[in-house]
Amino acid sequence: MKNKKIPLLIFGILLLSAACASSADISGEPIPDRIDLKYPIIMVHGIGRHDRGPHKKSWDGIPGILQRHGLEVYYGNTDAWGTIETNSDILKATIDKILDETHCGKVNIIAHSKGGIDSRYMIWRYNYGDKVASLTTIDTPHYGSEIADLFFNSKIIHRKSIRKRLESIGKLYGDEHPNIYEVNAELTVENMREFSEYITPDHNVFYQSIYTVMAKPGDDPYLATGNRYLKSKGLDNDGLVSDESAQWGPHVIRVPGSVSHEQIIGYGGKKIRGGIIPDIYLEIAEDLSRLGF
């Protein structure tokens, strides 16, 4: 039984790599060939993803499509398995470098999954409301993940031998500060609810949360297990994060159709209402442009 639990645990944690307002749909309006933003975009990935060096495996072709529409796009350079605190430090350094190189006053952040948590904490910790114009979070577990609870409540994850194995996995990703065990602890429901109460929004920043829902497990076989588990708890979800957890802040948008936690970052070429996933990011940019960002 012990040997069967270890692969399940590793699989489950890797799987994580990936007050609410009323929601609205992505508009689906025609997208112009060129979108003018006052500030550049920084894209911040979630758990188990890379965007630096030879490891640029995040976001599929989305950044390139944004650039072809005239947008200036950068990566957050955060660790795949870094904690909220260490990733916020990396993101701060990235922003400082971009602002210094571009001579722009601020940046727009688009963050997926835990990247939204890292970004929220960075803004709060360093009082960066004067350097971040907007933060758009996508399928971010603002109020925690029941799947994180599932594994953190298991005795096996707390064993020293398992924690060493998890540490070695983090190093394989080329992280500066990998800590899979702590990341799992951070994303538990109790911890993230306390986080969201304590880490308050900056009134200088425009916040919006975008979320997706998988209609049925077969819509993304890779996340079918997570989808079934969360549905068994009465939660609509994207395969990893419940819709309740992903809805945070005054501006909440639901992506139409059945879209998983992985599909929203471009994997699988998912189509929605005749469009494709990159169109969502172009609409985000166009909306930010209208707001003067």
C-alpha positions as MATLAB code, in Angstrom:
seq = 'MKNKKIPLLIFGILLLSAACASSADISGEPIPDRIDLKYPIIMVHGIGRHDRGPHKKSWDGIPGILQRHGLEVYYGNTDAWGTIETNSDILKATIDKILDETHCGKVNIIAHSKGGIDSRYMIWRYNYGDKVASLTTIDTPHYGSEIADLFFNSKIIHRKSIRKRLESIGKLYGDEHPNIYEVNAELTVENMREFSEYITPDHNVFYQSIYTVMAKPGDDPYLATGNRYLKSKGLDNDGLVSDESAQWGPHVIRVPGSVSHEQIIGYGGKKIRGGIIPDIYLEIAEDLSRLGF';
ca = [
       0.000    0.000    0.000;
       2.875    2.335    0.850;
       4.372    2.074   -2.642;
       1.006    2.741   -4.235;
       0.465    5.901   -2.234;
       3.761    7.539   -3.194;
       3.088    7.768   -6.968;
      -0.437    8.966   -6.208;
       0.889   11.694   -3.965;
       3.488   12.858   -6.468;
       0.875   12.850   -9.223;
      -1.552   14.806   -7.106;
       0.889   17.529   -6.156;
       2.134   17.864   -9.716;
      -1.496   18.082  -10.733;
      -1.774   21.259   -8.744;
       0.395   22.750  -11.445;
      -1.376   23.943  -12.615;
     -16.322   38.357   -1.296;
     -17.399   37.575   -4.854;
     -19.180   39.834   -7.259;
     -21.707   38.761   -9.858;
     -20.015   37.353  -12.944;
     -20.128   38.347  -16.582;
     -19.096   36.581  -19.790;
     -16.210   37.382  -22.084;
     -17.803   39.725  -24.622;
     -16.893   37.960  -27.863;
     -16.695   41.291  -29.698;
     -14.415   41.674  -32.748;
     -10.764   42.177  -31.854;
      -8.781   44.917  -33.632;
      -5.545   44.112  -35.454;
      -3.623   46.385  -33.101;
      -4.211   47.021  -29.420;
      -2.532   49.986  -27.749;
      -1.680   49.610  -24.080;
      -0.060   52.354  -22.044;
       1.861   49.828  -19.958;
       3.537   46.506  -20.861;
       2.108   43.113  -19.895;
       3.859   40.704  -17.546;
       2.586   37.129  -17.703;
       3.024   35.165  -14.464;
       2.631   31.374  -14.568;
       1.358   28.968  -11.945;
       2.755   25.814  -10.335;
       4.865   23.417  -12.375;
       5.441   25.857  -15.237;
       8.457   27.704  -16.605;
       9.014   30.873  -18.551;
      12.739   31.469  -18.369;
      15.885   30.120  -19.985;
      15.367   26.887  -21.926;
      12.194   26.169  -19.939;
       9.703   28.424  -21.716;
       6.777   26.052  -21.468;
       4.082   28.384  -20.183;
       1.229   29.986  -22.063;
       1.740   28.004  -25.297;
       1.658   30.534  -28.183;
      -0.394   33.190  -26.395;
       2.435   35.714  -25.771;
       3.395   35.639  -29.460;
      -0.177   36.333  -30.527;
      -0.360   39.281  -28.129;
       2.876   40.645  -29.556;
       1.548   40.352  -33.105;
      -1.256   42.679  -32.034;
       1.292   45.305  -31.024;
       1.486   44.469  -27.323;
       4.685   44.510  -25.282;
       4.876   41.218  -23.359;
       7.282   39.991  -20.690;
       7.484   36.962  -18.385;
       7.441   36.978  -14.583;
      10.444   34.598  -14.285;
       9.087   33.021  -11.097;
       9.914   29.494   -9.902;
       7.753   26.531  -10.867;
       7.638   25.361   -7.252;
       8.512   28.514   -5.325;
       6.569   29.659   -2.276;
       4.404   32.758   -2.350;
       7.104   34.764   -0.595;
      10.094   33.690   -2.701;
       8.165   34.061   -5.949;
       6.985   37.523   -4.932;
      10.627   38.528   -4.490;
      11.489   37.228   -7.962;
       8.495   38.994   -9.497;
       9.395   42.279   -7.807;
      12.913   42.078   -9.256;
      11.457   41.326  -12.698;
       9.142   44.331  -12.545;
      11.927   46.633  -11.391;
      14.095   45.515  -14.304;
      11.313   45.960  -16.864;
      10.417   49.433  -15.581;
      14.069   50.414  -15.695;
      14.528   49.139  -19.255;
      11.260   50.450  -20.720;
      11.001   53.690  -18.730;
       7.312   52.915  -18.242;
       5.708   53.970  -14.999;
       3.730   50.770  -14.440;
       2.972   47.271  -15.696;
      -0.134   45.171  -16.280;
       0.036   41.679  -14.772;
      -1.852   38.706  -16.212;
      -1.407   35.732  -13.887;
      -2.573   32.129  -14.055;
      -3.343   29.915  -11.048;
      -0.909   30.433   -8.128;
       0.760   33.183  -10.152;
      -2.193   35.342   -9.154;
      -1.482   34.677   -5.478;
       2.211   35.466   -5.915;
       1.283   38.718   -7.651;
      -1.276   39.768   -5.049;
       1.240   39.198   -2.273;
       4.002   41.067   -4.117;
       1.795   44.134   -4.603;
       0.764   44.102   -0.940;
       4.146   43.277    0.564;
       6.088   45.917   -1.351;
       3.303   48.480   -1.635;
       3.593   48.319   -5.429;
       0.303   49.981   -6.269;
       2.323   52.771   -7.834;
       4.063   50.292  -10.161;
       1.235   47.886  -11.051;
      -1.680   49.330  -13.015;
      -3.735   46.136  -13.100;
      -3.768   42.517  -12.008;
      -5.844   39.995  -13.942;
      -5.945   36.588  -12.267;
      -7.041   33.512  -14.205;
      -8.259   30.342  -12.449;
      -6.441   31.443   -9.308;
      -7.244   29.630   -6.023;
      -7.860   32.814   -4.028;
      -9.679   30.862   -1.325;
      -7.573   27.715   -1.524;
      -7.761   24.306   -3.156;
      -9.623   21.325   -1.747;
      -7.185   19.154   -3.675;
      -4.323   20.733   -1.718;
      -6.252   19.832    1.447;
      -6.665   16.248    0.249;
      -2.930   15.679    0.056;
      -1.857   17.845    2.957;
      -4.215   15.954    5.262;
      -2.532   12.704    4.244;
       0.119   11.495    6.698;
       2.439   10.414    3.924;
       3.265   13.932    2.748;
       4.705   14.840    6.143;
       7.313   12.069    6.152;
      10.909   13.260    5.862;
      11.656   10.776    3.083;
       8.758   12.081    0.994;
       9.680   15.698    1.612;
      13.194   14.950    0.326;
      11.758   13.376   -2.810;
       9.582   16.403   -3.357;
      12.588   18.683   -2.937;
      14.461   16.750   -5.630;
      11.507   17.158   -8.010;
      11.617   20.923   -7.500;
      15.302   21.027   -8.402;
      14.601   19.261  -11.684;
      12.669   22.347  -12.752;
      15.715   24.590  -12.358;
      14.065   26.619   -9.578;
      16.018   29.036   -7.417;
      13.964   28.251   -4.306;
      11.842   25.106   -4.798;
       9.642   23.997   -1.893;
       6.797   21.727   -3.024;
       5.837   20.793    0.528;
       5.389   24.417    1.607;
       3.528   25.318   -1.587;
       1.016   22.550   -0.895;
       0.557   23.877    2.661;
       0.092   27.438    1.415;
      -2.718   26.491   -0.958;
      -4.902   24.725    1.597;
      -8.354   26.229    2.055;
      -7.817   27.408    5.627;
      -4.508   29.088    4.818;
      -5.754   30.835    1.693;
      -8.908   32.118    3.388;
      -6.715   33.726    6.025;
      -4.453   35.030    3.251;
      -7.364   36.680    1.442;
      -8.550   38.342    4.632;
      -5.117   39.668    5.527;
      -3.585   40.473    2.124;
      -5.854   43.356    1.176;
      -6.137   44.899   -2.310;
      -4.267   48.094   -3.150;
      -6.731   50.850   -4.061;
      -4.355   52.067   -6.795;
      -4.560   48.739   -8.685;
      -7.372   47.531  -10.944;
      -8.112   43.912  -10.018;
     -10.171   41.414  -11.972;
     -10.559   37.652  -11.689;
     -11.367   35.418  -14.634;
     -12.365   31.806  -14.160;
     -13.364   28.730  -16.137;
     -15.474   25.632  -15.480;
     -15.148   22.087  -16.859;
     -18.609   20.768  -17.640;
     -17.608   17.095  -17.447;
     -14.447   15.026  -16.835;
     -14.137   13.990  -20.473;
     -13.605   17.588  -21.557;
      -9.993   17.319  -20.361;
      -8.897   13.741  -19.540;
      -5.716   14.987  -17.893;
      -7.757   16.793  -15.228;
     -10.657   14.345  -15.108;
      -9.720   13.005  -11.658;
      -9.571   16.463  -10.110;
     -12.819   17.442  -11.791;
     -14.631   14.398  -10.406;
     -13.235   14.899   -6.916;
     -14.304   18.529   -6.688;
     -17.704   17.746   -8.170;
     -18.145   15.068   -5.479;
     -17.859   17.913   -2.968;
     -20.541   19.873   -4.795;
     -18.116   22.294   -6.430;
     -18.089   23.407  -10.053;
     -14.452   23.601  -11.088;
     -11.823   23.732  -13.823;
     -10.273   20.407  -12.839;
      -8.096   21.889  -10.096;
      -9.715   25.036   -8.712;
     -13.353   25.515   -7.732;
     -15.296   28.373   -9.274;
     -15.963   29.709   -5.766;
     -12.245   29.930   -5.018;
     -11.388   31.587   -8.344;
     -13.903   34.421   -7.922;
     -12.272   37.258   -6.021;
     -12.550   41.018   -6.022;
     -15.043   43.482   -7.505;
     -14.655   42.443  -11.156;
     -15.367   38.781  -11.915;
     -15.631   37.251  -15.398;
     -16.498   33.704  -16.399;
     -15.139   32.313  -19.647;
     -18.028   30.747  -21.600;
     -18.257   27.045  -22.320;
     -16.337   24.161  -20.795;
     -12.665   25.123  -20.334;
     -10.167   23.456  -18.008;
      -7.348   24.809  -15.865;
      -4.837   23.765  -18.535;
      -6.859   24.689  -21.603;
      -7.151   28.319  -20.498;
      -3.388   28.730  -20.963;
      -3.525   27.456  -24.509;
      -3.045   23.714  -24.270;
      -5.122   21.590  -26.605;
      -6.234   24.395  -28.921;
      -9.574   24.723  -27.128;
     -12.280   26.680  -28.959;
     -15.046   28.664  -27.286;
     -18.118   29.963  -29.114;
     -16.307   29.979  -32.416;
     -13.181   31.633  -30.991;
      -9.964   30.308  -29.542;
      -8.312   30.741  -26.150;
      -5.814   33.469  -27.233;
      -8.813   35.664  -28.099;
      -9.584   35.833  -24.378;
      -6.187   37.389  -23.686;
      -6.612   39.833  -26.549;
      -9.955   40.883  -25.069;
      -8.317   41.333  -21.677;
      -5.721   43.601  -23.263;
      -8.349   45.539  -25.209;
     -10.408   46.099  -22.062;
      -7.322   47.291  -20.189;
      -6.618   49.682  -23.056;
     -10.110   51.160  -22.737;
      -9.440   51.716  -19.040;
      -6.306   53.672  -19.881;
      -3.793   51.071  -18.770;
];
